Amino acid sequence: MKIYPKYKLNDATKRKSVLREIQVMKKFEHPNIIKLYDSFETPKEIYLIQEYVSGVSLYQYIKNKS
């Protein structure tokens, strides 16, 4: 699950970027891309329900390789 606190999305560009991420991820069907099962929002947060992948995050993996 990925959680975006809305207070960090106070800029319209950032919020639009998250909404675009949701739209794009809904369209992907590929074995090397994490599947988005659902998304919803509360007054304080936006939630993305995604496929579980064990191990380190992509950010951490890239950081360790550099």
PQR file with spaces between the fields and no chain letter, atoms N, CA, C, O and H, PARSE charges and radii, in Angstrom:
ATOM       1  N    MET     1       0.847   -1.170    0.000 -0.4000 1.5000
ATOM       2  CA   MET     1       0.000    0.000    0.000 -0.0000 2.0000
ATOM       3  C    MET     1       0.896    1.239    0.000  0.5500 1.7000
ATOM       4  O    MET     1       1.890    1.316    0.722 -0.5500 1.4000
ATOM       5  N    LYS     2       0.519    2.176   -0.812 -0.4000 1.5000
ATOM       6  CA   LYS     2       1.234    3.456   -0.846 -0.0000 2.0000
ATOM       7  C    LYS     2       0.243    4.505   -0.342  0.5500 1.7000
ATOM       8  O    LYS     2      -0.913    4.533   -0.764 -0.5500 1.4000
ATOM       9  H    LYS     2      -0.289    2.113   -1.399  0.4000 1.0000
ATOM      10  N    ILE     3       0.708    5.362    0.561 -0.4000 1.5000
ATOM      11  CA   ILE     3      -0.161    6.381    1.145 -0.0000 2.0000
ATOM      12  C    ILE     3       0.435    7.755    0.879  0.5500 1.7000
ATOM      13  O    ILE     3       1.595    8.022    1.195 -0.5500 1.4000
ATOM      14  H    ILE     3       1.647    5.339    0.903  0.4000 1.0000
ATOM      15  N    TYR     4      -0.377    8.612    0.294 -0.4000 1.5000
ATOM      16  CA   TYR     4       0.026    9.999    0.059 -0.0000 2.0000
ATOM      17  C    TYR     4      -0.743   10.899    1.020  0.5500 1.7000
ATOM      18  O    TYR     4      -1.961   11.021    0.898 -0.5500 1.4000
ATOM      19  H    TYR     4      -1.318    8.395    0.037  0.4000 1.0000
ATOM      20  N    PRO     5      -0.061   11.530    1.970 -0.5600 1.5000
ATOM      21  CA   PRO     5      -0.748   12.507    2.833  0.2800 2.0000
ATOM      22  C    PRO     5      -1.130   13.731    1.990  0.5500 1.7000
ATOM      23  O    PRO     5      -0.295   14.272    1.265 -0.5500 1.4000
ATOM      24  N    LYS     6      -2.357   14.154    2.085 -0.4000 1.5000
ATOM      25  CA   LYS     6      -2.830   15.275    1.264 -0.0000 2.0000
ATOM      26  C    LYS     6      -2.141   16.589    1.613  0.5500 1.7000
ATOM      27  O    LYS     6      -2.019   17.466    0.758 -0.5500 1.4000
ATOM      28  H    LYS     6      -3.036   13.715    2.674  0.4000 1.0000
ATOM      29  N    TYR     7      -1.690   16.738    2.852 -0.4000 1.5000
ATOM      30  CA   TYR     7      -1.034   17.993    3.205 -0.0000 2.0000
ATOM      31  C    TYR     7       0.262   18.185    2.412  0.5500 1.7000
ATOM      32  O    TYR     7       0.731   19.312    2.251 -0.5500 1.4000
ATOM      33  H    TYR     7      -1.789   16.025    3.547  0.4000 1.0000
ATOM      34  N    LYS     8       0.837   17.090    1.920 -0.4000 1.5000
ATOM      35  CA   LYS     8       2.036   17.199    1.084 -0.0000 2.0000
ATOM      36  C    LYS     8       1.685   17.450   -0.379  0.5500 1.7000
ATOM      37  O    LYS     8       2.571   17.709   -1.194 -0.5500 1.4000
ATOM      38  H    LYS     8       0.455   16.175    2.050  0.4000 1.0000
ATOM      39  N    LEU     9       0.412   17.377   -0.713 -0.4000 1.5000
ATOM      40  CA   LEU     9      -0.032   17.583   -2.088 -0.0000 2.0000
ATOM      41  C    LEU     9      -0.784   18.902   -2.227  0.5500 1.7000
ATOM      42  O    LEU     9      -1.721   19.009   -3.018 -0.5500 1.4000
ATOM      43  H    LEU     9      -0.308   17.167   -0.051  0.4000 1.0000
ATOM      44  N    ASN    10      -0.373   19.896   -1.461 -0.4000 1.5000
ATOM      45  CA   ASN    10      -1.053   21.186   -1.480 -0.0000 2.0000
ATOM      46  C    ASN    10      -0.850   21.937   -2.795  0.5500 1.7000
ATOM      47  O    ASN    10      -1.651   22.805   -3.142 -0.5500 1.4000
ATOM      48  H    ASN    10       0.388   19.809   -0.819  0.4000 1.0000
ATOM      49  N    ASP    11       0.199   21.616   -3.517 -0.4000 1.5000
ATOM      50  CA   ASP    11       0.461   22.203   -4.825 -0.0000 2.0000
ATOM      51  C    ASP    11      -0.371   21.450   -5.867  0.5500 1.7000
ATOM      52  O    ASP    11      -0.391   20.219   -5.863 -0.5500 1.4000
ATOM      53  H    ASP    11       0.850   20.911   -3.235  0.4000 1.0000
ATOM      54  N    ALA    12      -1.046   22.162   -6.746 -0.4000 1.5000
ATOM      55  CA   ALA    12      -1.905   21.528   -7.756 -0.0000 2.0000
ATOM      56  C    ALA    12      -1.117   20.599   -8.667  0.5500 1.7000
ATOM      57  O    ALA    12      -1.648   19.584   -9.120 -0.5500 1.4000
ATOM      58  H    ALA    12      -1.030   23.161   -6.749  0.4000 1.0000
ATOM      59  N    THR    13       0.130   20.925   -8.940 -0.4000 1.5000
ATOM      60  CA   THR    13       0.967   20.083   -9.802 -0.0000 2.0000
ATOM      61  C    THR    13       1.252   18.740   -9.144  0.5500 1.7000
ATOM      62  O    THR    13       1.212   17.705   -9.810 -0.5500 1.4000
ATOM      63  H    THR    13       0.561   21.749   -8.572  0.4000 1.0000
ATOM      64  N    LYS    14       1.538   18.742   -7.853 -0.4000 1.5000
ATOM      65  CA   LYS    14       1.810   17.491   -7.137 -0.0000 2.0000
ATOM      66  C    LYS    14       0.565   16.605   -7.097  0.5500 1.7000
ATOM      67  O    LYS    14       0.651   15.399   -7.326 -0.5500 1.4000
ATOM      68  H    LYS    14       1.571   19.582   -7.312  0.4000 1.0000
ATOM      69  N    ARG    15      -0.561   17.189   -6.813 -0.4000 1.5000
ATOM      70  CA   ARG    15      -1.811   16.424   -6.751 -0.0000 2.0000
ATOM      71  C    ARG    15      -2.151   15.838   -8.121  0.5500 1.7000
ATOM      72  O    ARG    15      -2.575   14.687   -8.227 -0.5500 1.4000
ATOM      73  H    ARG    15      -0.630   18.170   -6.627  0.4000 1.0000
ATOM      74  N    LYS    16      -1.960   16.638   -9.158 -0.4000 1.5000
ATOM      75  CA   LYS    16      -2.220   16.175  -10.520 -0.0000 2.0000
ATOM      76  C    LYS    16      -1.293   15.010  -10.871  0.5500 1.7000
ATOM      77  O    LYS    16      -1.702   14.077  -11.562 -0.5500 1.4000
ATOM      78  H    LYS    16      -1.616   17.573   -9.072  0.4000 1.0000
ATOM      79  N    SER    17      -0.057   15.063  -10.398 -0.4000 1.5000
ATOM      80  CA   SER    17       0.910   13.999  -10.650 -0.0000 2.0000
ATOM      81  C    SER    17       0.465   12.683  -10.021  0.5500 1.7000
ATOM      82  O    SER    17       0.593   11.628  -10.641 -0.5500 1.4000
ATOM      83  H    SER    17       0.275   15.821   -9.836  0.4000 1.0000
ATOM      84  N    VAL    18      -0.054   12.734   -8.802 -0.4000 1.5000
ATOM      85  CA   VAL    18      -0.532   11.524   -8.123 -0.0000 2.0000
ATOM      86  C    VAL    18      -1.745   10.960   -8.859  0.5500 1.7000
ATOM      87  O    VAL    18      -1.839    9.747   -9.049 -0.5500 1.4000
ATOM      88  H    VAL    18      -0.158   13.591   -8.298  0.4000 1.0000
ATOM      89  N    LEU    19      -2.659   11.806   -9.268 -0.4000 1.5000
ATOM      90  CA   LEU    19      -3.835   11.349   -9.994 -0.0000 2.0000
ATOM      91  C    LEU    19      -3.442   10.732  -11.340  0.5500 1.7000
ATOM      92  O    LEU    19      -4.049    9.755  -11.779 -0.5500 1.4000
ATOM      93  H    LEU    19      -2.583   12.791   -9.113  0.4000 1.0000
ATOM      94  N    ARG    20      -2.432   11.301  -11.990 -0.4000 1.5000
ATOM      95  CA   ARG    20      -1.922   10.749  -13.242 -0.0000 2.0000
ATOM      96  C    ARG    20      -1.282    9.383  -12.999  0.5500 1.7000
ATOM      97  O    ARG    20      -1.457    8.462  -13.797 -0.5500 1.4000
ATOM      98  H    ARG    20      -1.938   12.095  -11.634  0.4000 1.0000
ATOM      99  N    GLU    21      -0.540    9.252  -11.895 -0.4000 1.5000
ATOM     100  CA   GLU    21       0.060    7.962  -11.537 -0.0000 2.0000
ATOM     101  C    GLU    21      -1.024    6.892  -11.406  0.5500 1.7000
ATOM     102  O    GLU    21      -0.846    5.773  -11.887 -0.5500 1.4000
ATOM     103  H    GLU    21      -0.398   10.000  -11.247  0.4000 1.0000
ATOM     104  N    ILE    22      -2.121    7.217  -10.773 -0.4000 1.5000
ATOM     105  CA   ILE    22      -3.215    6.272  -10.598 -0.0000 2.0000
ATOM     106  C    ILE    22      -3.799    5.872  -11.951  0.5500 1.7000
ATOM     107  O    ILE    22      -4.022    4.688  -12.204 -0.5500 1.4000
ATOM     108  H    ILE    22      -2.266    8.126  -10.382  0.4000 1.0000
ATOM     109  N    GLN    23      -4.045    6.836  -12.810 -0.4000 1.5000
ATOM     110  CA   GLN    23      -4.611    6.550  -14.134 -0.0000 2.0000
ATOM     111  C    GLN    23      -3.697    5.650  -14.952  0.5500 1.7000
ATOM     112  O    GLN    23      -4.162    4.706  -15.590 -0.5500 1.4000
ATOM     113  H    GLN    23      -3.864    7.798  -12.605  0.4000 1.0000
ATOM     114  N    VAL    24      -2.415    5.933  -14.936 -0.4000 1.5000
ATOM     115  CA   VAL    24      -1.448    5.151  -15.717 -0.0000 2.0000
ATOM     116  C    VAL    24      -1.324    3.739  -15.161  0.5500 1.7000
ATOM     117  O    VAL    24      -1.324    2.771  -15.921 -0.5500 1.4000
ATOM     118  H    VAL    24      -2.037    6.700  -14.417  0.4000 1.0000
ATOM     119  N    MET    25      -1.219    3.614  -13.844 -0.4000 1.5000
ATOM     120  CA   MET    25      -1.049    2.296  -13.237 -0.0000 2.0000
ATOM     121  C    MET    25      -2.259    1.389  -13.459  0.5500 1.7000
ATOM     122  O    MET    25      -2.107    0.170  -13.536 -0.5500 1.4000
ATOM     123  H    MET    25      -1.219    4.401  -13.226  0.4000 1.0000
ATOM     124  N    LYS    26      -3.450    1.962  -13.562 -0.4000 1.5000
ATOM     125  CA   LYS    26      -4.647    1.162  -13.823 -0.0000 2.0000
ATOM     126  C    LYS    26      -4.583    0.501  -15.201  0.5500 1.7000
ATOM     127  O    LYS    26      -5.192   -0.548  -15.411 -0.5500 1.4000
ATOM     128  H    LYS    26      -3.574    2.952  -13.500  0.4000 1.0000
ATOM     129  N    LYS    27      -3.859    1.099  -16.133 -0.4000 1.5000
ATOM     130  CA   LYS    27      -3.789    0.598  -17.506 -0.0000 2.0000
ATOM     131  C    LYS    27      -2.730   -0.485  -17.705  0.5500 1.7000
ATOM     132  O    LYS    27      -2.818   -1.260  -18.657 -0.5500 1.4000
ATOM     133  H    LYS    27      -3.364    1.951  -15.962  0.4000 1.0000
ATOM     134  N    PHE    28      -1.735   -0.551  -16.827 -0.4000 1.5000
ATOM     135  CA   PHE    28      -0.623   -1.480  -17.015 -0.0000 2.0000
ATOM     136  C    PHE    28      -0.990   -2.918  -16.664  0.5500 1.7000
ATOM     137  O    PHE    28      -1.617   -3.186  -15.640 -0.5500 1.4000
ATOM     138  H    PHE    28      -1.663    0.079  -16.053  0.4000 1.0000
ATOM     139  N    GLU    29      -0.589   -3.819  -17.524 -0.4000 1.5000
ATOM     140  CA   GLU    29      -0.678   -5.264  -17.294 -0.0000 2.0000
ATOM     141  C    GLU    29       0.639   -5.845  -17.776  0.5500 1.7000
ATOM     142  O    GLU    29       0.760   -6.233  -18.938 -0.5500 1.4000
ATOM     143  H    GLU    29      -0.080   -3.601  -18.357  0.4000 1.0000
ATOM     144  N    HIS    30       1.626   -5.907  -16.894 -0.4000 1.5000
ATOM     145  CA   HIS    30       2.949   -6.391  -17.271 -0.0000 2.0000
ATOM     146  C    HIS    30       3.566   -7.101  -16.073  0.5500 1.7000
ATOM     147  O    HIS    30       3.419   -6.636  -14.943 -0.5500 1.4000
ATOM     148  H    HIS    30       1.529   -5.591  -15.951  0.4000 1.0000
ATOM     149  N    PRO    31       4.260   -8.230  -16.300 -0.5600 1.5000
ATOM     150  CA   PRO    31       4.822   -8.980  -15.163  0.2800 2.0000
ATOM     151  C    PRO    31       5.917   -8.243  -14.393  0.5500 1.7000
ATOM     152  O    PRO    31       6.214   -8.612  -13.257 -0.5500 1.4000
ATOM     153  N    ASN    32       6.521   -7.219  -14.978 -0.4000 1.5000
ATOM     154  CA   ASN    32       7.597   -6.484  -14.309 -0.0000 2.0000
ATOM     155  C    ASN    32       7.142   -5.154  -13.714  0.5500 1.7000
ATOM     156  O    ASN    32       7.966   -4.363  -13.256 -0.5500 1.4000
ATOM     157  H    ASN    32       6.280   -6.919  -15.901  0.4000 1.0000
ATOM     158  N    ILE    33       5.850   -4.910  -13.721 -0.4000 1.5000
ATOM     159  CA   ILE    33       5.307   -3.668  -13.167 -0.0000 2.0000
ATOM     160  C    ILE    33       4.291   -4.034  -12.088  0.5500 1.7000
ATOM     161  O    ILE    33       3.415   -4.870  -12.306 -0.5500 1.4000
ATOM     162  H    ILE    33       5.180   -5.553  -14.093  0.4000 1.0000
ATOM     163  N    ILE    34       4.416   -3.410  -10.938 -0.4000 1.5000
ATOM     164  CA   ILE    34       3.511   -3.680   -9.821 -0.0000 2.0000
ATOM     165  C    ILE    34       2.083   -3.321  -10.230  0.5500 1.7000
ATOM     166  O    ILE    34       1.830   -2.258  -10.796 -0.5500 1.4000
ATOM     167  H    ILE    34       5.128   -2.731  -10.760  0.4000 1.0000
ATOM     168  N    LYS    35       1.173   -4.219   -9.935 -0.4000 1.5000
ATOM     169  CA   LYS    35      -0.234   -4.024  -10.284 -0.0000 2.0000
ATOM     170  C    LYS    35      -0.935   -3.160   -9.239  0.5500 1.7000
ATOM     171  O    LYS    35      -0.749   -3.337   -8.035 -0.5500 1.4000
ATOM     172  H    LYS    35       1.379   -5.083   -9.476  0.4000 1.0000
ATOM     173  N    LEU    36      -1.736   -2.231   -9.724 -0.4000 1.5000
ATOM     174  CA   LEU    36      -2.576   -1.409   -8.856 -0.0000 2.0000
ATOM     175  C    LEU    36      -3.945   -2.065   -8.787  0.5500 1.7000
ATOM     176  O    LEU    36      -4.620   -2.199   -9.808 -0.5500 1.4000
ATOM     177  H    LEU    36      -1.887   -2.087  -10.702  0.4000 1.0000
ATOM     178  N    TYR    37      -4.363   -2.477   -7.590 -0.4000 1.5000
ATOM     179  CA   TYR    37      -5.658   -3.133   -7.425 -0.0000 2.0000
ATOM     180  C    TYR    37      -6.787   -2.136   -7.207  0.5500 1.7000
ATOM     181  O    TYR    37      -7.887   -2.310   -7.732 -0.5500 1.4000
ATOM     182  H    TYR    37      -3.815   -2.368   -6.761  0.4000 1.0000
ATOM     183  N    ASP    38      -6.514   -1.100   -6.438 -0.4000 1.5000
ATOM     184  CA   ASP    38      -7.565   -0.140   -6.122 -0.0000 2.0000
ATOM     185  C    ASP    38      -6.936    1.131   -5.579  0.5500 1.7000
ATOM     186  O    ASP    38      -5.774    1.140   -5.174 -0.5500 1.4000
ATOM     187  H    ASP    38      -5.620   -0.959   -6.013  0.4000 1.0000
ATOM     188  N    SER    39      -7.706    2.187   -5.577 -0.4000 1.5000
ATOM     189  CA   SER    39      -7.273    3.438   -4.953 -0.0000 2.0000
ATOM     190  C    SER    39      -8.497    4.094   -4.331  0.5500 1.7000
ATOM     191  O    SER    39      -9.612    3.964   -4.836 -0.5500 1.4000
ATOM     192  H    SER    39      -8.650    2.180   -5.906  0.4000 1.0000
ATOM     193  N    PHE    40      -8.274    4.794   -3.239 -0.4000 1.5000
ATOM     194  CA   PHE    40      -9.350    5.541   -2.601 -0.0000 2.0000
ATOM     195  C    PHE    40      -8.729    6.659   -1.782  0.5500 1.7000
ATOM     196  O    PHE    40      -7.529    6.666   -1.506 -0.5500 1.4000
ATOM     197  H    PHE    40      -7.368    4.900   -2.829  0.4000 1.0000
ATOM     198  N    GLU    41      -9.575    7.600   -1.404 -0.4000 1.5000
ATOM     199  CA   GLU    41      -9.060    8.698   -0.588 -0.0000 2.0000
ATOM     200  C    GLU    41      -9.985    8.998    0.573  0.5500 1.7000
ATOM     201  O    GLU    41     -11.195    8.774    0.529 -0.5500 1.4000
ATOM     202  H    GLU    41     -10.550    7.595   -1.628  0.4000 1.0000
ATOM     203  N    THR    42      -9.356    9.512    1.609 -0.4000 1.5000
ATOM     204  CA   THR    42     -10.053    9.982    2.792 -0.0000 2.0000
ATOM     205  C    THR    42      -9.832   11.489    2.834  0.5500 1.7000
ATOM     206  O    THR    42      -9.114   12.020    1.986 -0.5500 1.4000
ATOM     207  H    THR    42      -8.374    9.694    1.645  0.4000 1.0000
ATOM     208  N    PRO    43     -10.411   12.174    3.769 -0.5600 1.5000
ATOM     209  CA   PRO    43     -10.167   13.617    3.840  0.2800 2.0000
ATOM     210  C    PRO    43      -8.686   13.989    4.022  0.5500 1.7000
ATOM     211  O    PRO    43      -8.284   15.099    3.671 -0.5500 1.4000
ATOM     212  N    LYS    44      -7.869   13.064    4.571 -0.4000 1.5000
ATOM     213  CA   LYS    44      -6.471   13.394    4.853 -0.0000 2.0000
ATOM     214  C    LYS    44      -5.452   12.677    3.976  0.5500 1.7000
ATOM     215  O    LYS    44      -4.300   13.107    3.909 -0.5500 1.4000
ATOM     216  H    LYS    44      -8.196   12.163    4.856  0.4000 1.0000
ATOM     217  N    GLU    45      -5.846   11.578    3.290 -0.4000 1.5000
ATOM     218  CA   GLU    45      -4.856   10.783    2.560 -0.0000 2.0000
ATOM     219  C    GLU    45      -5.438   10.168    1.294  0.5500 1.7000
ATOM     220  O    GLU    45      -6.650   10.002    1.156 -0.5500 1.4000
ATOM     221  H    GLU    45      -6.781   11.228    3.344  0.4000 1.0000
ATOM     222  N    ILE    46      -4.527    9.834    0.366 -0.4000 1.5000
ATOM     223  CA   ILE    46      -4.867    9.068   -0.831 -0.0000 2.0000
ATOM     224  C    ILE    46      -4.150    7.733   -0.702  0.5500 1.7000
ATOM     225  O    ILE    46      -2.946    7.691   -0.452 -0.5500 1.4000
ATOM     226  H    ILE    46      -3.543    9.969    0.478  0.4000 1.0000
ATOM     227  N    TYR    47      -4.890    6.641   -0.872 -0.4000 1.5000
ATOM     228  CA   TYR    47      -4.342    5.291   -0.724 -0.0000 2.0000
ATOM     229  C    TYR    47      -4.300    4.585   -2.075  0.5500 1.7000
ATOM     230  O    TYR    47      -5.253    4.651   -2.852 -0.5500 1.4000
ATOM     231  H    TYR    47      -5.869    6.675   -1.075  0.4000 1.0000
ATOM     232  N    LEU    48      -3.188    3.912   -2.343 -0.4000 1.5000
ATOM     233  CA   LEU    48      -3.061    3.060   -3.514 -0.0000 2.0000
ATOM     234  C    LEU    48      -2.851    1.636   -3.013  0.5500 1.7000
ATOM     235  O    LEU    48      -1.881    1.363   -2.305 -0.5500 1.4000
ATOM     236  H    LEU    48      -2.414    3.859   -1.712  0.4000 1.0000
ATOM     237  N    ILE    49      -3.744    0.738   -3.373 -0.4000 1.5000
ATOM     238  CA   ILE    49      -3.635   -0.669   -2.984 -0.0000 2.0000
ATOM     239  C    ILE    49      -2.922   -1.378   -4.125  0.5500 1.7000
ATOM     240  O    ILE    49      -3.462   -1.510   -5.223 -0.5500 1.4000
ATOM     241  H    ILE    49      -4.532    0.960   -3.948  0.4000 1.0000
ATOM     242  N    GLN    50      -1.690   -1.839   -3.851 -0.4000 1.5000
ATOM     243  CA   GLN    50      -0.842   -2.407   -4.890 -0.0000 2.0000
ATOM     244  C    GLN    50      -0.452   -3.842   -4.562  0.5500 1.7000
ATOM     245  O    GLN    50      -0.575   -4.308   -3.429 -0.5500 1.4000
ATOM     246  H    GLN    50      -1.251   -1.732   -2.958  0.4000 1.0000
ATOM     247  N    GLU    51       0.019   -4.515   -5.593 -0.4000 1.5000
ATOM     248  CA   GLU    51       0.560   -5.857   -5.442 -0.0000 2.0000
ATOM     249  C    GLU    51       1.740   -5.808   -4.476  0.5500 1.7000
ATOM     250  O    GLU    51       2.526   -4.861   -4.498 -0.5500 1.4000
ATOM     251  H    GLU    51       0.119   -4.137   -6.513  0.4000 1.0000
ATOM     252  N    TYR    52       1.863   -6.828   -3.629 -0.4000 1.5000
ATOM     253  CA   TYR    52       2.970   -6.885   -2.678 -0.0000 2.0000
ATOM     254  C    TYR    52       4.213   -7.470   -3.345  0.5500 1.7000
ATOM     255  O    TYR    52       4.149   -8.504   -4.010 -0.5500 1.4000
ATOM     256  H    TYR    52       1.225   -7.597   -3.611  0.4000 1.0000
ATOM     257  N    VAL    53       5.328   -6.800   -3.160 -0.4000 1.5000
ATOM     258  CA   VAL    53       6.618   -7.287   -3.654 -0.0000 2.0000
ATOM     259  C    VAL    53       7.583   -7.249   -2.474  0.5500 1.7000
ATOM     260  O    VAL    53       7.800   -6.193   -1.880 -0.5500 1.4000
ATOM     261  H    VAL    53       5.381   -5.960   -2.620  0.4000 1.0000
ATOM     262  N    SER    54       8.157   -8.394   -2.134 -0.4000 1.5000
ATOM     263  CA   SER    54       9.071   -8.432   -0.992 -0.0000 2.0000
ATOM     264  C    SER    54      10.438   -7.893   -1.388  0.5500 1.7000
ATOM     265  O    SER    54      10.762   -7.798   -2.572 -0.5500 1.4000
ATOM     266  H    SER    54       7.980   -9.252   -2.616  0.4000 1.0000
ATOM     267  N    GLY    55      11.226   -7.545   -0.397 -0.4000 1.5000
ATOM     268  CA   GLY    55      12.566   -7.013   -0.637 -0.0000 2.0000
ATOM     269  C    GLY    55      12.616   -5.523   -0.359  0.5500 1.7000
ATOM     270  O    GLY    55      11.763   -4.978    0.340 -0.5500 1.4000
ATOM     271  H    GLY    55      10.963   -7.622    0.565  0.4000 1.0000
ATOM     272  N    VAL    56      13.608   -4.886   -0.905 -0.4000 1.5000
ATOM     273  CA   VAL    56      13.796   -3.444   -0.680 -0.0000 2.0000
ATOM     274  C    VAL    56      12.982   -2.650   -1.692  0.5500 1.7000
ATOM     275  O    VAL    56      12.551   -3.182   -2.714 -0.5500 1.4000
ATOM     276  H    VAL    56      14.301   -5.330   -1.473  0.4000 1.0000
ATOM     277  N    SER    57      12.780   -1.378   -1.398 -0.4000 1.5000
ATOM     278  CA   SER    57      12.074   -0.505   -2.329 -0.0000 2.0000
ATOM     279  C    SER    57      12.951   -0.250   -3.553  0.5500 1.7000
ATOM     280  O    SER    57      14.165   -0.453   -3.510 -0.5500 1.4000
ATOM     281  H    SER    57      13.130   -0.945   -0.567  0.4000 1.0000
ATOM     282  N    LEU    58      12.333    0.193   -4.632 -0.4000 1.5000
ATOM     283  CA   LEU    58      13.083    0.512   -5.848 -0.0000 2.0000
ATOM     284  C    LEU    58      14.117    1.600   -5.554  0.5500 1.7000
ATOM     285  O    LEU    58      15.251    1.532   -6.028 -0.5500 1.4000
ATOM     286  H    LEU    58      11.347    0.358   -4.667  0.4000 1.0000
ATOM     287  N    TYR    59      13.721    2.595   -4.776 -0.4000 1.5000
ATOM     288  CA   TYR    59      14.645    3.666   -4.412 -0.0000 2.0000
ATOM     289  C    TYR    59      15.874    3.104   -3.696  0.5500 1.7000
ATOM     290  O    TYR    59      17.006    3.450   -4.032 -0.5500 1.4000
ATOM     291  H    TYR    59      12.800    2.651   -4.391  0.4000 1.0000
ATOM     292  N    GLN    60      15.646    2.247   -2.718 -0.4000 1.5000
ATOM     293  CA   GLN    60      16.753    1.667   -1.955 -0.0000 2.0000
ATOM     294  C    GLN    60      17.618    0.782   -2.850  0.5500 1.7000
ATOM     295  O    GLN    60      18.843    0.791   -2.726 -0.5500 1.4000
ATOM     296  H    GLN    60      14.726    1.966   -2.445  0.4000 1.0000
ATOM     297  N    TYR    61      17.003    0.030   -3.738 -0.4000 1.5000
ATOM     298  CA   TYR    61      17.745   -0.839   -4.667 -0.0000 2.0000
ATOM     299  C    TYR    61      18.665    0.001   -5.545  0.5500 1.7000
ATOM     300  O    TYR    61      19.838   -0.336   -5.708 -0.5500 1.4000
ATOM     301  H    TYR    61      16.008    0.023   -3.839  0.4000 1.0000
ATOM     302  N    ILE    62      18.157    1.071   -6.101 -0.4000 1.5000
ATOM     303  CA   ILE    62      18.970    1.945   -6.961 -0.0000 2.0000
ATOM     304  C    ILE    62      20.071    2.618   -6.148  0.5500 1.7000
ATOM     305  O    ILE    62      21.205    2.733   -6.613 -0.5500 1.4000
ATOM     306  H    ILE    62      17.205    1.345   -5.968  0.4000 1.0000
ATOM     307  N    LYS    63      19.748    3.056   -4.950 -0.4000 1.5000
ATOM     308  CA   LYS    63      20.721    3.716   -4.079 -0.0000 2.0000
ATOM     309  C    LYS    63      21.876    2.758   -3.751  0.5500 1.7000
ATOM     310  O    LYS    63      23.035    3.174   -3.725 -0.5500 1.4000
ATOM     311  H    LYS    63      18.827    2.962   -4.571  0.4000 1.0000
ATOM     312  N    ASN    64      21.567    1.490   -3.502 -0.4000 1.5000
ATOM     313  CA   ASN    64      22.593    0.505   -3.169 -0.0000 2.0000
ATOM     314  C    ASN    64      23.475    0.169   -4.365  0.5500 1.7000
ATOM     315  O    ASN    64      24.634   -0.204   -4.184 -0.5500 1.4000
ATOM     316  H    ASN    64      20.626    1.152   -3.523  0.4000 1.0000
ATOM     317  N    LYS    65      22.957    0.291   -5.573 -0.4000 1.5000
ATOM     318  CA   LYS    65      23.714   -0.033   -6.791 -0.0000 2.0000
ATOM     319  C    LYS    65      24.650    1.086   -7.214  0.5500 1.7000
ATOM     320  O    LYS    65      25.588    0.848   -7.975 -0.5500 1.4000
ATOM     321  H    LYS    65      22.016    0.594   -5.720  0.4000 1.0000
ATOM     322  N    SER    66      24.413    2.312   -6.731 -0.4000 1.5000
ATOM     323  CA   SER    66      25.272    3.440   -7.140 -0.0000 2.0000
ATOM     324  C    SER    66      26.491    3.584   -6.295  0.5500 1.7000
ATOM     325  O    SER    66      27.298    4.485   -6.524 -0.5500 1.4000
ATOM     326  H    SER    66      23.652    2.505   -6.113  0.4000 1.0000
